[in-house]
Amino acid sequence: MDDGFYNSAGVDSSQLYDPDVMGDGYIATFLTRSDGTPLRYALSKYGTPGPILGFSDSSGNDVGPEWAAKGTAKYLLATPTFNNGLVDVTFHTPGSGTASFTIKADGTAVSSPAGDAGGVWYGNGNSFPGVGAGYEILITPSGGGGNTLTNPAASWISLGSDVTVSYSGHSVGSVALTIQIRPVGGSPASTATVTLALTSDG
């Protein structure tokens, strides 16, 4: 359904700009659809500034470039907010410990135990259930010592469900994980490093 605002070529605004997926889109309060809601599309920062629409705000600026041009908005973060995160577990000697990190299918990530390694790989901080189905993940470890690393994403796999990497054992050590995420069948577009570490209190 058209939004009812057309550029000089007669193209409706809904065909010119990407929808406001993030919920933070620029709102043109002076341009109201037939249902009473104002025009609102994705911010231009998520893609390429859109074309001139032919309607200006109170400052005389055309609203079109405030929004992302149709088909250009991307919400996969080039550097996830959990980049350089650390999951550090201290275990009692004799004994063992386990540190884990989960990249979730809703665009977020969490550590266990909770630490500074959580964050998001998609969007603006909210969760987007099911978004991972359009992406794949590869996790490449470095280090680790004599402990056990469980890594289901040693080759590219779907992010349609949560992916958890765990590092466990009886020895002090750490493993650095290079996490890459890409659109299904595409090129790597998002990269982060997270370290899992085990420390002894003895």
C-alpha positions in Angstrom: 0.0 0.0 0.0 1.3 3.4 -0.9 2.1 5.9 1.8 0.6 8.7 -0.3 3.6 11.0 -0.8 5.3 11.1 -4.2 8.5 12.6 -5.6 8.6 14.6 -8.8 8.7 11.4 -10.8 5.5 10.1 -9.2 7.2 7.4 -7.1 5.6 6.8 -3.7 7.9 7.3 -0.7 7.4 3.7 0.4 9.3 2.7 -2.8 12.1 5.1 -2.1 13.1 4.4 1.5 13.7 1.4 3.7 11.3 0.6 6.5 12.1 1.6 10.1 13.2 -1.9 11.4 15.2 -0.5 14.4 12.4 1.7 15.7 14.6 4.8 15.8 13.7 6.2 12.3 13.4 9.9 11.5 9.8 10.9 11.9 8.4 13.6 9.5 5.6 14.7 11.8 4.3 17.2 9.1 3.7 14.4 6.6 0.7 12.2 7.7 -0.5 9.1 6.0 -4.2 8.4 5.5 -4.3 6.4 8.7 -3.1 9.4 10.7 0.5 8.1 11.3 3.5 10.3 10.3 6.0 9.2 7.7 8.8 7.2 9.3 11.6 5.2 7.6 15.0 3.8 8.5 17.7 6.4 9.4 20.2 7.1 6.6 23.1 6.0 8.8 22.0 2.4 8.2 22.5 2.7 4.5 22.8 5.3 1.8 21.0 8.6 2.2 17.8 8.5 0.2 16.8 10.7 -2.8 15.0 14.0 -2.6 11.3 13.6 -1.9 10.2 17.1 -2.5 8.9 17.9 1.0 10.9 20.1 3.4 10.9 20.4 7.2 10.6 23.7 9.0 14.3 24.4 8.4 13.9 24.1 4.7 15.7 20.8 4.4 14.2 18.0 2.3 13.3 15.0 4.4 14.4 12.4 1.8 18.1 12.2 2.7 17.2 11.7 6.4 16.1 8.2 5.4 18.0 5.2 4.0 17.4 4.7 0.3 15.4 1.6 -0.6 17.4 -1.6 -0.4 20.5 -0.1 1.3 19.8 -0.4 5.0 22.0 -3.0 6.7 21.8 -3.8 10.4 24.7 -6.3 10.8 27.4 -4.5 12.8 30.8 -4.5 11.2 32.3 -4.7 14.8 29.9 -6.3 17.3 29.6 -4.5 20.7 31.1 -7.6 22.4 34.5 -7.2 20.5 37.5 -7.6 22.8 35.2 -9.2 25.5 36.7 -11.4 28.2 35.1 -14.3 30.0 37.4 -15.1 32.9 36.5 -18.0 35.3 38.5 -18.7 38.5 38.3 -22.3 39.7 39.4 -23.9 43.0 42.5 -26.1 43.0 42.2 -29.1 42.7 39.2 -28.7 40.4 38.1 -27.4 37.0 36.3 -24.5 35.4 34.2 -23.7 32.4 33.9 -20.4 30.5 31.4 -20.1 27.6 30.1 -17.6 25.1 26.8 -17.8 23.2 26.1 -15.9 20.0 22.3 -15.9 19.9 19.9 -16.1 16.9 18.2 -12.9 18.0 21.2 -10.7 17.3 22.6 -10.6 20.9 25.4 -12.5 22.7 25.9 -13.5 26.3 28.7 -15.0 28.4 28.6 -17.6 31.2 29.3 -16.6 33.8 28.1 -13.2 33.1 30.8 -10.7 32.3 31.8 -7.9 30.0 31.7 -10.1 26.9 27.9 -9.7 26.2 26.5 -7.4 23.6 24.9 -7.4 20.2 26.0 -8.3 16.6 22.9 -6.9 14.9 20.9 -3.7 15.3 20.9 -1.1 18.0 20.9 -3.0 21.2 17.5 -4.7 21.0 16.8 -8.3 20.3 15.3 -9.4 17.0 13.9 -12.9 17.3 14.7 -15.1 14.3 17.0 -12.6 12.5 19.9 -15.2 12.7 18.2 -17.4 10.1 19.6 -15.0 7.5 23.2 -15.3 8.7 26.1 -17.8 9.1 28.9 -17.9 11.7 32.5 -19.1 11.8 34.5 -19.2 15.0 38.3 -19.7 14.8 40.2 -20.4 18.0 43.8 -19.5 18.9 45.5 -20.9 21.9 43.8 -23.0 24.5 46.6 -25.1 26.1 45.6 -28.5 27.4 42.0 -27.6 28.1 38.9 -28.6 26.1 37.3 -26.3 23.6 33.8 -27.2 22.3 33.2 -25.2 19.1 30.2 -26.1 16.9 31.1 -23.3 14.4 34.5 -24.5 13.4 33.2 -24.2 9.8 30.4 -22.0 8.5 27.1 -22.9 10.1 23.6 -21.2 10.2 22.9 -18.8 13.0 19.2 -19.8 12.9 19.7 -21.2 16.4 22.0 -20.1 19.2 25.7 -21.1 19.0 27.7 -21.7 22.2 31.4 -22.1 22.5 32.8 -23.5 25.8 36.3 -23.8 27.2 36.8 -26.1 30.2 39.5 -28.0 32.0 41.8 -28.3 35.0 44.6 -26.0 33.7 45.2 -22.3 33.7 44.9 -21.0 30.2 43.0 -19.0 27.6 41.7 -19.2 24.1 41.0 -16.3 21.7 38.0 -16.7 19.5 37.7 -14.8 16.2 34.0 -14.7 15.4 32.9 -13.9 11.9 29.3 -13.4 10.8 28.0 -13.1 7.3 24.7 -13.1 5.3 23.9 -16.6 4.1 26.3 -17.4 1.2 27.8 -13.9 1.4 31.2 -12.5 2.4 32.2 -12.0 6.1 30.8 -8.7 7.1 31.1 -8.7 10.9 34.2 -9.7 13.0 34.9 -9.7 16.7 37.4 -11.3 19.1 36.4 -12.8 22.5 38.7 -14.4 25.0 37.7 -17.3 27.2 40.1 -17.8 30.2 40.5 -20.1 33.1 42.4 -19.0 36.3 43.2 -21.0 39.4 42.8 -19.6 42.9 45.7 -21.7 44.1 
